[in-house]
């Protein structure tokens, strides 16, 4: 029994260590409407609305940042924001 738990724990640690790089946030972009876009190290994005709810936006959607510049949504994977924030399940 103890041996099985030790193996399961070591597998869990290995998976967690290998999964972490895809959650590295390279850039956080604040939008004019109060939303936040997280750009992960691999270029994939996730978005929260101004209330902190995870939202999906279609790739190619153009947003305006707080400083007035334009920002284009690339591939969106909102579940990454949920995992990053320690939440279960998505917003919209």
C-alpha positions as a Markdown table, in Angstrom:
| # | Residue | x | y | z |
|---|---|---|---|---|
| 1 | Unk | 0.0 | 0.0 | 0.0 |
| 2 | Unk | 2.7 | 2.5 | 1.0 |
| 3 | Unk | 4.7 | 1.6 | -2.1 |
| 4 | Unk | 1.7 | 2.4 | -4.3 |
| 5 | Unk | 1.2 | 5.7 | -2.6 |
| 6 | Unk | 4.9 | 6.6 | -3.0 |
| 7 | Unk | 4.7 | 5.8 | -6.8 |
| 8 | Unk | 1.5 | 7.8 | -7.2 |
| 9 | Unk | 3.1 | 10.8 | -5.4 |
| 10 | Unk | 6.2 | 10.7 | -7.4 |
| 11 | Unk | 4.2 | 10.5 | -10.7 |
| 12 | Unk | 2.1 | 13.5 | -9.5 |
| 13 | Unk | 5.3 | 15.5 | -8.7 |
| 14 | Unk | 6.8 | 14.7 | -12.1 |
| 15 | Unk | 3.7 | 15.7 | -14.0 |
| 16 | Unk | 3.3 | 18.9 | -12.1 |
| 17 | Unk | 7.0 | 19.9 | -12.7 |
| 18 | Unk | 6.6 | 19.2 | -16.4 |
| 19 | Unk | 3.3 | 21.0 | -16.7 |
| 20 | Unk | 4.4 | 24.3 | -15.2 |
| 21 | Unk | 6.2 | 25.8 | -18.2 |
| 22 | Unk | 3.0 | 26.1 | -20.2 |
| 23 | Unk | 1.6 | 28.4 | -17.4 |
| 24 | Unk | 4.5 | 30.9 | -17.5 |
| 25 | Unk | 3.0 | 34.3 | -18.1 |
| 26 | Unk | 5.2 | 36.3 | -20.5 |
| 27 | Unk | 3.1 | 39.5 | -20.6 |
| 28 | Unk | 0.0 | 40.9 | -19.0 |
| 29 | Unk | -2.0 | 43.4 | -21.1 |
| 30 | Unk | -4.6 | 45.7 | -19.5 |
| 31 | Unk | -7.4 | 46.7 | -21.8 |
| 32 | Unk | -9.4 | 49.9 | -21.8 |
| 33 | Unk | -12.6 | 48.2 | -20.6 |
| 34 | Unk | -10.8 | 46.8 | -17.5 |
| 35 | Unk | -10.2 | 43.3 | -18.9 |
| 36 | Unk | -6.8 | 41.6 | -18.7 |
| 37 | Unk | -5.2 | 39.4 | -21.3 |
| 38 | Unk | -2.5 | 37.0 | -20.2 |
| 39 | Unk | 0.1 | 36.1 | -22.9 |
| 40 | Unk | 1.8 | 32.8 | -22.0 |
| 41 | Unk | 5.4 | 32.0 | -23.0 |
| 42 | Unk | 4.2 | 29.8 | -25.9 |
| 43 | Unk | 2.2 | 32.7 | -27.4 |
| 44 | Unk | -1.2 | 31.4 | -26.4 |
| 45 | Unk | -3.5 | 33.8 | -24.6 |
| 46 | Unk | -6.2 | 33.8 | -21.9 |
| 47 | Unk | -8.5 | 36.6 | -20.8 |
| 48 | Unk | -10.4 | 37.8 | -17.8 |
| 49 | Unk | -13.1 | 40.4 | -17.9 |
| 50 | Unk | -13.0 | 43.3 | -15.5 |
| 51 | Unk | -14.8 | 41.3 | -12.8 |
| 52 | Unk | -12.2 | 38.5 | -12.9 |
| 53 | Unk | -14.3 | 36.0 | -14.8 |
| 54 | Unk | -12.5 | 34.0 | -17.5 |
| 55 | Unk | -13.8 | 34.7 | -21.0 |
| 56 | Unk | -13.1 | 33.3 | -24.4 |
| 57 | Unk | -12.5 | 35.6 | -27.3 |
| 58 | Unk | -12.3 | 34.6 | -30.9 |
| 59 | Unk | -8.8 | 34.7 | -32.5 |
| 60 | Unk | -8.4 | 37.8 | -34.6 |
| 61 | Unk | -10.5 | 40.0 | -32.2 |
| 62 | Unk | -8.9 | 43.5 | -31.9 |
| 63 | Unk | -8.8 | 45.2 | -28.5 |
| 64 | Unk | -7.8 | 48.6 | -27.3 |
| 65 | Unk | -5.2 | 48.7 | -24.5 |
| 66 | Unk | -5.3 | 51.3 | -21.7 |
| 67 | Unk | -2.7 | 53.4 | -23.5 |
| 68 | Unk | -4.8 | 53.4 | -26.7 |
| 69 | Unk | -2.8 | 51.0 | -28.8 |
| 70 | Unk | -4.3 | 48.1 | -30.7 |
| 71 | Unk | -4.0 | 44.5 | -29.5 |
| 72 | Unk | -5.0 | 41.3 | -31.5 |
| 73 | Unk | -6.1 | 38.1 | -29.8 |
| 74 | Unk | -4.2 | 35.1 | -31.0 |
| 75 | Unk | -5.1 | 31.5 | -30.0 |
| 76 | Unk | -7.2 | 31.7 | -26.9 |
| 77 | Unk | -7.2 | 29.0 | -24.1 |
| 78 | Unk | -9.1 | 30.5 | -21.2 |
| 79 | Unk | -8.7 | 27.4 | -19.1 |
| 80 | Unk | -5.1 | 28.3 | -18.5 |
| 81 | Unk | -6.2 | 31.5 | -16.7 |
| 82 | Unk | -8.5 | 29.3 | -14.5 |
| 83 | Unk | -5.5 | 27.1 | -13.6 |
| 84 | Unk | -3.2 | 30.0 | -13.1 |
| 85 | Unk | -5.7 | 31.6 | -10.7 |
| 86 | Unk | -6.4 | 28.3 | -8.9 |
| 87 | Unk | -10.0 | 28.1 | -10.0 |
| 88 | Unk | -12.0 | 25.1 | -11.3 |
| 89 | Unk | -14.2 | 25.6 | -14.3 |
| 90 | Unk | -14.5 | 28.5 | -16.6 |
| 91 | Unk | -16.4 | 31.8 | -16.8 |
| 92 | Unk | -18.3 | 32.2 | -20.0 |
